[in-house]
Amino acid sequence: MIKMDTQLAGWLSQDDSGYHFEYDKAYLSQPEARPVSLTLPLQDAIYTSNVLFPFFDGLIPEGWLLDIAEKNWKLNPRDRMGLLLACCKDCIGAVSVEALKAEDMP
């Protein structure tokens, strides 16, 4: 689940065919809606990529902070989605990433 400030903005998922990002329909209908990134403009269509979208990948810490996260949470550095979910719930800036709960399902 991707939030802009505290509001649900969209859904980021991963499956065998890659990564997918879709804006929430209610979010898109708001006049003050803004894209989570300039590389992911507001649209109804689902974005799909073989690799984690550069904007989301850029939220993952690097260097010593990444080393600490990998060791403390026993994360695989190749698991970009796992790193994103573990490290980016409270990012600097307007965008945050939260794991999807059953009650949050669209």
Sequence and secondary structure as in RCSB ss.txt:
>XXXX:A:sequence
MIKMDTQLAGWLSQDDSGYHFEYDKAYLSQPEARPVSLTLPLQDAIYTSNVLFPFFDGLIPEGWLLDIAEKNWKL
NPRDRMGLLLACCKDCIGAVSVEALKAEDMP
>XXXX:A:secstr
 EEETTEEEEEEEEETTEEEEEE HHHHTSTT   SBTTB S SS EEESS  HHHHTTS  HHHHHHHHHHHT 
 TT HHHHHHHH TT SSSEEE    GGG  
